[in-house]
Amino acid sequence: FRSLPPALPDRMGLFSKRPKPPSSSAEDDADSPAARLRNLGYTATAAEVKHPKKKEDRHALLSFETEITRELCTIALIADGHNGSQASDLAERYLLPAIAGRLRRAAAEDIHAACTEAFADLHRKCLAENPLSGSTITCVVVNTTRREVSCANVGDSSALLVPNLARMGEPPVELSRSHRMMENDEEMARVRALPGVEIRQGVNGLGQPFGDLRAWPGGLAVVRGVGDGDCGEVVSCVPSCKTVPLPPMGGSIVLASDGVWDGVSYSAAAALLRRESQKKRKSGPCAATAKQVVDLALNRAGMMDDISAIVLFCPALREFEEMDMDSSKHAKECWEGSVDFADESAHQQTKYGGETLSGH
């Protein structure tokens, strides 16, 4: 695992084994990345409820400034572990510093490449230290300087961008991509092409097929992640990557484990975040937003799994806040025209360690 340069911790300001969220550290000096983000109106909240028999979800937040271009960024992570928490523990401790340490500037292509390399490093580390444990990973990078949001994910922990001032029923922008075989034809085709792999349902106690289609050996339904050494080439650690501009009217970003999405639809999450965003605009920070997402999942689906969520609030451009309603609508329409709303991730190829890694 590549070590970080000696100067990196001071530059990033919020380094620890578990990075502190930008909104939670009272000791930050006024010039730290976290304090500067708060002063600009960017806030982050995180919440989780652990299932008593699982306790494998992990989350982390990190604020930093790029070394060369001085771009101010926040990274958020949701790791949903399985077969033990070792892989998600490693993701929590190592992944965000590994991504930030590779970013001398933070254009979309730099973030995609840094995430692809860091995910590959983490995968190798998981296989070396705890080969049977695995984890899905979703990372979101908010570049406040360029006003862009990037997402890199392996697995099925979804991330959404929810613009403010949305029309009634307008869907959020899906930043992540599911790698569950039954929801992703490309992943199904990739796994089917592997030699010696069987795709079938699992078997219940009565010997009857049940549940999602799974790839054997290993029995994975979600076939991108880190770790899972017993599953061989079925597991791909190459993330799907996507970058979109932040809406000029501001908005919220939610990333959450499948314990949330099993009970909460995208539209329900978007409605909650838009309501809370309106409260924030009127009365200041809403510290309970992530907890409200978790509570909504608990109320709708109960405690079937670990439930974790992070919500990032991104303010409107100052000139947008001062626009009249007609101008606001025009600016929103221009932003919508610049965003690809299709459920596709940017394709990238990154040379790393002599091999070409391709992501979809």
BELNORWO-V10035 format. One record per pair of residues at least 12 apart in sequence whose ideal C-beta (glycine too) atoms are under 7 Angstrom apart, sorted by the first residue. I is the first residue (numbers start at 1). J is the second residue. D is the distance in Angstrom with one decimal. If there is no record, write none. Layout:
BEGIN
I_J_D, I_J_D
END
This chain:
BEGIN
1_94_6.6, 1_121_5.5, 1_125_5.2, 2_121_6.5, 4_97_5.9, 4_101_4.4, 5_101_6.9, 8_101_5.6, 11_64_6.9, 11_65_6.2, 11_67_6.4, 12_33_6.8, 12_64_3.9, 12_100_6.0, 13_32_4.1, 13_33_4.9, 13_34_6.5, 13_63_6.7, 13_64_6.9, 14_33_6.7, 14_34_5.6, 14_62_5.8, 14_63_5.3, 15_97_6.6, 17_93_5.5, 18_60_5.9, 18_92_6.2, 19_60_5.2, 19_61_5.8, 19_62_3.9, 19_96_5.8, 21_44_5.0, 21_46_5.7, 21_61_4.1, 22_34_4.2, 22_37_5.1, 22_38_6.4, 22_44_5.0, 22_61_6.3, 22_63_4.8, 22_74_5.9, 23_38_6.6, 23_43_5.0, 23_44_5.3, 23_45_6.5, 33_63_3.9, 33_64_5.5, 33_65_5.3, 33_72_6.0, 34_63_4.5, 36_72_6.2, 37_63_5.6, 37_72_6.5, 37_74_6.2, 37_144_6.6, 40_144_6.3, 40_315_6.9, 41_315_3.5, 42_74_6.7, 42_144_6.0, 42_313_6.7, 42_314_6.1, 42_315_6.7, 43_285_5.2, 43_313_4.7, 44_61_5.4, 44_74_6.5, 44_76_6.7, 44_310_6.6, 44_312_5.1, 45_287_5.8, 45_289_5.1, 45_290_4.0, 45_311_5.2, 46_59_5.4, 46_61_6.5, 46_290_5.2, 46_310_4.7, 47_290_4.1, 47_291_4.1, 47_294_4.5, 47_309_5.7, 48_294_6.7, 48_306_7.0, 48_307_6.5, 48_308_4.1, 49_294_5.8, 49_298_6.5, 49_303_6.9, 49_307_4.7, 50_306_5.2, 51_303_5.8, 51_305_5.7, 51_306_5.1, 54_305_6.5, 54_306_5.1, 55_85_6.4, 55_306_6.7, 56_80_7.0, 56_81_3.5, 56_82_6.2, 56_85_4.5, 56_88_5.6, 56_306_5.9, 57_80_5.5, 57_81_6.9, 57_88_6.8, 57_257_5.1, 57_306_3.7, 57_308_4.2, 58_79_4.4, 58_81_6.8, 58_88_4.2, 58_89_6.4, 58_91_6.3, 58_92_3.9, 59_77_6.1, 59_78_5.4, 59_308_5.3, 59_310_5.7, 60_77_4.5, 60_92_5.0, 60_96_5.5, 61_74_6.8, 61_76_5.3, 61_310_6.8, 62_75_4.9, 62_96_4.2, 62_100_6.3, 64_100_4.7, 66_103_5.2, 66_104_6.1, 66_105_5.5, 66_106_5.1, 67_104_5.1, 68_104_4.4, 68_105_5.6, 69_105_4.1, 69_106_7.0, 71_105_6.6, 71_106_4.5, 71_143_5.7, 71_145_4.0, 71_146_6.6, 72_144_4.9, 72_145_5.4, 73_106_5.5, 73_141_5.8, 73_142_6.4, 73_143_5.1, 73_144_6.8, 74_142_4.8, 74_312_6.7, 75_96_4.9, 75_99_6.1, 75_100_6.5, 75_139_6.1, 75_141_5.1, 76_140_4.8, 76_255_5.9, 76_310_4.7, 76_312_6.1, 77_91_6.7, 77_92_6.9, 77_95_6.0, 77_96_5.7, 77_139_5.3, 78_138_4.8, 78_157_4.8, 78_255_5.0, 78_256_6.3, 78_257_5.5, 78_308_5.8, 78_310_6.4, 79_91_3.9, 79_92_6.0, 79_135_4.8, 79_137_5.4, 80_135_6.3, 80_136_4.6, 80_155_6.6, 80_157_5.2, 80_257_4.3, 80_258_6.3, 81_133_6.6, 81_135_4.3, 82_134_5.5, 82_135_7.0, 83_132_5.4, 83_133_5.0, 83_134_5.9, 84_130_6.9, 84_133_4.3, 86_129_7.0, 86_130_3.6, 86_133_4.0, 87_126_4.7, 87_130_6.4, 87_133_4.2, 87_134_5.2, 87_135_3.9, 87_226_5.8, 87_227_3.9, 88_135_4.3, 90_122_6.3, 90_125_5.9, 90_126_5.8, 91_122_6.1, 91_135_5.6, 91_137_5.7, 91_226_6.8, 94_122_6.2, 94_125_7.0, 95_118_5.9, 95_122_5.5, 95_137_6.9, 95_139_6.9, 98_118_4.0, 98_121_6.0, 99_114_5.0, 99_115_5.8, 99_118_4.7, 99_139_6.8, 102_114_3.8, 102_117_6.3, 102_118_6.6, 106_143_4.9, 108_148_6.5, 108_150_6.0, 108_243_3.8, 111_141_5.2, 111_150_4.5, 111_243_6.9, 112_152_6.9, 112_241_4.1, 112_346_6.7, 112_348_4.8, 113_350_4.7, 115_139_6.1, 115_152_3.6, 115_239_5.5, 115_241_6.3, 116_238_6.3, 116_239_6.1, 116_348_6.9, 116_350_4.5, 116_352_6.9, 116_357_5.4, 116_359_6.3, 117_350_6.5, 117_352_5.0, 119_137_6.6, 119_154_6.5, 119_226_6.6, 119_237_5.0, 119_239_5.3, 120_237_5.7, 120_352_5.8, 120_357_6.5, 122_226_5.2, 123_226_4.3, 123_227_6.9, 123_237_3.7, 126_226_5.1, 126_227_3.7, 127_227_6.6, 127_229_4.8, 130_227_6.9, 131_229_3.2, 132_229_6.2, 132_230_5.8, 133_227_5.1, 134_225_5.2, 134_226_6.6, 134_227_3.7, 134_228_3.5, 135_225_5.9, 135_226_5.5, 135_227_6.0, 136_154_6.0, 136_155_2.3, 136_156_6.1, 136_157_5.3, 136_222_6.2, 136_225_4.9, 137_153_6.4, 137_154_5.2, 137_155_6.3, 137_225_6.9, 137_226_6.2, 138_151_7.0, 138_153_4.1, 138_155_7.0, 138_157_4.2, 138_159_5.4, 138_176_5.6, 138_255_5.2, 139_151_7.0, 139_152_5.0, 139_153_6.9, 140_159_5.3, 140_175_6.7, 140_253_5.9, 140_255_5.4, 142_253_6.9, 142_312_5.9, 142_314_6.5, 147_245_6.2, 147_246_4.4, 148_243_5.6, 148_245_5.6, 148_246_6.4, 149_161_6.1, 149_175_6.8, 149_244_6.1, 149_246_5.8, 149_253_6.2, 150_241_6.8, 150_242_7.0, 150_243_4.3, 151_175_3.7, 151_176_5.4, 151_242_5.3, 152_239_3.9, 152_241_4.8, 153_176_4.3, 153_177_6.6, 153_239_5.6, 153_240_5.8, 154_179_6.2, 154_224_3.9, 154_225_5.0, 154_226_6.8, 154_237_6.1, 154_239_5.1, 155_179_5.7, 155_222_5.2, 155_224_5.9, 155_225_5.1, 156_178_4.8, 156_179_6.4, 156_180_5.0, 156_222_5.1, 156_258_5.3, 157_255_6.7, 157_256_6.5, 157_257_4.9, 157_258_6.1, 158_174_6.8, 158_176_4.9, 158_256_6.7, 158_261_5.5, 159_175_4.3, 159_176_4.4, 159_253_6.7, 159_255_3.9, 160_172_4.3, 160_173_6.7, 160_174_6.0, 160_175_6.5, 160_253_7.0, 160_254_5.3, 160_266_6.0, 160_269_6.5, 160_270_6.9, 161_173_4.2, 161_175_5.7, 161_244_6.6, 161_251_6.0, 161_253_5.4, 162_251_5.4, 162_252_4.8, 162_254_6.9, 162_270_4.6, 162_273_4.6, 162_274_6.2, 163_247_4.1, 163_249_6.2, 163_251_4.2, 164_247_7.0, 164_249_4.7, 164_250_4.9, 164_251_5.2, 164_274_6.6, 164_277_5.3, 164_316_6.7, 165_249_4.7, 165_328_6.5, 165_332_6.1, 166_274_6.2, 171_266_6.6, 171_267_6.7, 172_266_5.7, 172_270_4.4, 173_244_6.2, 173_339_6.2, 173_341_6.2, 174_343_5.8, 175_242_5.6, 176_240_7.0, 177_240_4.0, 177_343_6.8, 177_345_4.7, 179_222_5.6, 179_223_5.9, 179_224_3.8, 180_212_7.0, 180_221_5.8, 180_222_4.9, 181_213_5.7, 181_215_6.9, 181_221_6.3, 181_223_5.8, 182_212_5.4, 182_213_5.6, 186_360_5.8, 187_223_5.4, 187_224_7.0, 191_215_5.0, 191_223_5.6, 191_234_5.8, 194_233_5.4, 194_234_6.6, 197_215_5.6, 197_216_6.9, 197_234_6.0, 198_216_4.6, 199_213_5.6, 199_215_5.5, 200_213_6.7, 200_214_6.8, 200_216_6.8, 201_213_6.0, 201_214_6.7, 202_214_5.8, 202_219_6.3, 215_234_4.6, 217_230_6.5, 217_231_6.3, 217_232_6.6, 218_230_5.4, 218_231_3.1, 218_234_5.8, 220_234_5.9, 220_235_6.9, 223_235_6.4, 223_236_6.7, 224_236_4.8, 225_237_7.0, 238_357_5.0, 238_358_6.5, 238_359_4.5, 239_359_5.7, 240_345_3.5, 240_359_5.7, 240_360_6.1, 241_345_5.9, 241_346_5.2, 241_348_5.8, 241_359_5.7, 242_345_4.8, 242_346_5.3, 243_346_6.7, 244_339_5.0, 245_335_6.5, 245_338_5.9, 245_339_6.8, 246_314_5.3, 247_332_6.9, 247_335_5.0, 248_316_6.6, 248_317_4.8, 248_320_4.5, 248_331_4.9, 248_335_5.7, 249_316_5.0, 249_320_5.5, 249_328_6.6, 249_331_7.0, 249_332_5.7, 250_314_5.5, 250_315_5.0, 250_316_3.6, 251_314_5.7, 252_273_4.1, 252_277_5.5, 252_311_5.8, 252_312_6.8, 252_313_5.4, 253_312_4.3, 253_314_6.9, 254_269_5.8, 254_273_6.2, 254_293_6.2, 254_309_6.2, 254_311_5.1, 255_310_5.3, 256_293_6.4, 256_308_6.3, 256_309_4.0, 257_306_6.2, 257_307_6.7, 257_308_4.6, 258_305_6.8, 259_297_6.4, 259_305_3.8, 259_306_5.2, 259_307_3.9, 259_308_6.8, 260_293_6.3, 260_294_6.9, 260_297_4.4, 260_307_5.7, 260_309_5.5, 262_301_5.2, 262_304_6.6, 262_305_6.8, 263_297_4.6, 263_300_3.8, 263_301_2.6, 264_296_5.4, 264_297_5.1, 264_300_6.1, 268_296_6.9, 269_293_6.4, 272_292_6.1, 272_293_6.6, 272_296_6.3, 273_289_7.0, 273_311_6.8, 276_289_5.0, 276_292_6.8, 277_313_6.8, 280_313_6.3, 289_311_4.4, 290_309_4.8, 290_310_5.9, 290_311_4.5, 293_309_4.3, 293_311_6.4, 294_307_5.2, 294_309_5.3, 345_359_6.9, 345_360_5.9, 347_359_6.8, 347_360_5.7
END
